[in-house]
Amino acid sequence: MVRMRGMRWLREHGWVVPGTYVLLAITAGVVLPRIDRANPSLHFLGALAAEQLLAAIAAGMIAFTGIVFSISLIVSQFWSTTYSLRLMQWLRKTPLTGHAFGTFSATFVYALVALAAVGRNEDYDLGSTVAFSLLLLLASVLLFLLLLYSTLRQMNLSYVLSLIGD
């Protein structure tokens, strides 16, 4: 019973999952550059190129997140006017939305924190810092595709009818 209440609380408080992602990104953004400075094992990108890459990721992700979730709000408005307000609650409670927003926000925040931690020192190799940012970027692209597929599927009338039937 306590577990069910906890799961319900998590579903109703949509900030918990993205907030956890952002806290983990801040931690990784501080720790990974220090690890890179301590032992430069991955040598594939200089500090200046890493700085430019992190800045590009940060700038692109904030715009990308705004566009994706603006479209999501338009779709949810379409749902509420076309189908039912009960279906809006179902759309709001899908975990994919929270994880996607968390991953997009974490990618943006990680790039900014890692950029601040890197500074303007060209003596360091930042292999794991850059590799982790590219991994977050890849995860963001994959979650975007899943979110797009899920949204298109949810707008299909046959899927809505089967959802109502269940």
N, C-alpha and C positions, 0 to 999 in steps of 0.2 A: 504494500500500500504506500509506503514511504517512497519507494522507487517510482511508482506511478505519479505521485505528486511532484517529485523532482523532475520527471520528464515533462509533465504538464507545465511546470514553472519555466523550464527551458524553452518550450515551444511558445509560451506567452510572452517571454522577455527576449525579443529578437536581437538584443544588443549583446547577449552573453557570448554567443559563438563568434561573431566578428571581433568582439573585444578580446577574446582569448587569442585569436589569430594575430591581432595587432600587438598584444603583449609579447607573444612568442617572436614576432618579427623584430620588435625593439631589442629583445634579448639577443637574437641572432645577429642583428646589425651592430651591436656593441662587441659581441664575443668573437665573431669570425674575423674581423680585421685584426684583432689582437693576436689570434692564432696565426694568421698570415704573417704578421710581423715577427712573431716568435720563431717560426720555422717556415720559410718560404719553400714549400715542397712542390706546389703546382705553379709552374712558370709558363704561362701562355699569353699573358696580357700585362702590359706595363701599367703603372699607376695612373698616368694621364689618360690612357685609353679606358681604363676601368672607371675613372671619374666621369668621363664623357658618357660611357655606357649607363652608369647608374643614374646620371642626370636625365638621360633620354628615357629610361624606364620610368623614373618618377614622374616626369612631365606627361608621358604618354598614358600611364595608368590612371592618373586622376581624371583626365579627359575621357578615357575609355570607361571608367566606372560610372561617371556621370551620364554618358550616353546609354550604356546598358541598362541602368536602373531607371532612366527616364522612359525608355521603351517599355520596361517592365511595368511601370506605373500606368502607362497608356493601355497596356494589355489588361491590367487588372481593372481599369476603369471600363474597358470594353466588356470584360466579364461581368462586372456588377450591373451594367445596363442591359446586357443581352440575356444573361442567364439568371443568376440568382445571387443574393448577398451571401447565402450559405456557401456557395462555391468560392466566394472571395475569402472566406475564412479558411477553406481548404488550401487555397493558393498561398495564403499568408503563412500557413503552418508547414509548408513543405521545407524539409531541411536543406534542399539544394540551394535555395535562395540565400539562406544564412551563410552556408559554406562558400558560395560564390562571392558574396559581398565581403566575407572575411578574407578570402584569398586575394581578391582584388585590392582591398585595403591594406592587407599585409604586404603585398608586393610594393605598393606605393610607399608605405611607411618604412619598410626594410631598405628600399633604395635611398630614401632620405637619410635615415640613421647611419647606414653604411657610408654614404657620401660624406656626412659630417665626421664620422670616425676616421675615414681615410685621410681627410685633410688634403693638403697640397704637398705631400712628400713623395717624390719620384723614386725614392730608394727602395721601396717595398714592392714585392710581388704579391698581388692580391688574388691568387687563384681560387681559393675556396669562397671568398667573398663574392667574386664575379660568378662563379659556378652556381652558388646558391641563388643569386638574383636571377640567373637564367632558368634555374629550376622552378622558381616561383613564377616566372613569366610563362613558362611552359604549362604549369599547373593552371594559371589564369586562363590561358587559351583553351585548355581542355575543359575547364569548368564553364567557360563561355559557350562552347559547343554543346555541352550537356544542357545548359540552361536554355539555349536556343531550341534544341530538339524538344526539351520538356515543354517549353512554352507553346511551340507549334502543335505538339501533340495535345496539350490541354485545350487548345482552341478548336480542336476537331469535335464535331457534334457527336460522333459515335463514341468517342472517349468520354465525353461529358455524360451521355446517357448511360454508359456502363458504370460510371462513377456514381450516378444517382441510383442506379439499380442496386449497386453494392451497399 
